[in-house]
Amino acid sequence: MPDESENSVSAPVCGVAQLGRPRVVAVVVTYNRQDLLPITLAGIAAGQVVPDAVVVVDNASTDSTAEYLKNLSYSLPLDVITLSQNMGGAGGFAVGIDRALARHNPDLVWVMDDDTEPTENTLHESVQAWESYSPDRSRRPALIASRVVWTNGEDHPMNTMRTMFGAGSGRHRRAQAVGGRPIRSASFVSLVMDAQVIRQNGGLPIADFFIWNDDFEFSTRLAHHRDAIAVPASVARHHTKTFGTTNAKPGPRFYNDVRNKLWVFTRARTLSPLEKLLYGGSVARLWASTVLRTDEKSIYLGYFLGGIKDALHAPRLNRDVLRGVYDLEFPGHYGTQENHDSFGAPHSQAEFSVLMSVYARESADHVEAAIASNAQHQTLRPAELVLVQDGPLPSEVREVIDRWVERSRAGECASIVTVKLPQNVGLAAALNEGLNACSYGIVARADSDDISEPDRFATLIPALIESDCAVMGSAMYEVDAQNTTVEATRQTVTDASRLADMMPSRNPLYHPTVAFYKDVVQRLGGYEYVPGAEDWWLWSRVIAAGYKIGNVPEPLVRYRVGAGAYTRRGGLNAWKQDWAIQRRLYTGHAISKLGWIKNMSVRTAYRFIPESTRRKAFRALTDIRPSRNVENSLQGKDA
């Protein structure tokens, strides 16, 4: 067997920086704290581990902060943003995280207020816990909260994170293994967050919160589908004027507390009914305590009623809140929307990568045919085929791959780059790793058990480039497992507006047929594990970010439909998968609650009808038509 060469990448699991530790970008928001800001920055710079860049957002300070930052000689790369208007902590962190994502390409984002003092071990312990949690990045925590102490060394009650209710033994065990405990929410006082999870979940805090509870909403959003932990070994100091909780004489900010928490309880989609009940009960007691303790009861009642009144209206979109103050760059539900007339490719024959993942249960014959059809039998060959080996493979599959790597070195087919993962991580994580290895801006997907028609790329790639779409798919043939018979054709919708309208009810793109712009997909966090619907959730985020999708009408891929395919599409397990998919689409704002109900109603009926009826229904719903006399174009070719 051939040795690993420049055509082979032995990758860490799922996307962590290839060399050394992950890339960390710190975000600090400051307002009139010229006395404390130097302490914060000095603490960051003096850490055992330091960030790769520091973004400082000056929230229109009226003291000497701007002059201090202008004249600051700092040991770390510093990116200072001076806002023309005070947008509060929520707006400041929205701007800072946006800048970190758009300009600094982080693996982790570390946020803190300007009265936070990191200690020597703060970042080191958080990063170490994140890396040690799992070799698979997709299973690492969405966020790691530090232990926050006051100036006297006692745990600060304002920033003491509660252990997650009902976390389960698995979460507790995983957290304890790295010296942590599971949590459900966290404050922006020394919080390390996975940048990929941030991208997948809308990117930014809600700026209209202004102050208070923006971190509560944001952290619960990130931690809804991933673990979150507090790590006591990571210690930061919080230099508040007083030692206490948020009910210790909050003043006018009591209005923000009421309004913002009601926004979370009534409009956030990432808290379960039980969580809303538990958090709501705790908050009600805190509000009652605040009013009862104050000597200004009428004033505080006014704050309370004002908060209730304004909570009846939804928070404004970030782009509206920040208009004229800062132009957001991150696209998505909480950012801005992209408007692309063209992606500016110079010609219709641009070089591109093909991305394929292979795992242990693949057939060697199917892998052979898939590689041949994509790397050799194309009228427009790709520049490279990136083949991700998702964990250990059977010897016969490895032999097929090694043989094709040798052919690529001999110039008989497209260059083949192999990415070897030490363990099986699943399709989403494997594809993200493969995307990192793709050398070209356009990436075409290919499954390891399907076959591309010889003119697939000659048709698809120019169509993508000449359109204003970020993703382009095609129709496809359904063939039997042996590729001896074309049984049907899955038709497509080609109109971009109709495709966007279809997205909430069903996936209008066939994943094995698509090609897309790599930077768009990675900008939105790449693929995320959603059982059976990683692609649907990705295309939903693409649409939400303002990009267009499209299809060409020609069938360009042969999709193998094995025995038992329609049997597996029925029953309780398939229904449970539907529930998980619809839940993720709902919490990610891809569908409404009514859409969730409609989708589950249709799918519940479909999963439990007789198999013969299910086959007919599936073909009707997906616009599958019987094929007539379609030539098997690859039959007889040397694979």
PyMOL commands that set and color helices and strands:
alter all, ss='L'
color gray80, all
select helices_A, chain A and resi 37-45+65-70+88-104+122-133+137-139+157-159+168-176+195-200+207-209+214-222+253-267+273-293+297-311+318-321+364-375+395-409+427-437+456-466+496-502+511-513+518-523+534-544+565-568+572-587+593-607+611-621
alter helices_A, ss='H'
color red, helices_A
select strands_A, chain A and resi 8-10+24-30+53-58+78-82+108-113+116-118+143-149+181-182+191-194+228-238+353-358+384-390+415-421+442-445+451-452+471-479+486-490+515-517+549-560+624-626
alter strands_A, ss='S'
color yellow, strands_A
deselect
rebuild
show_as cartoon
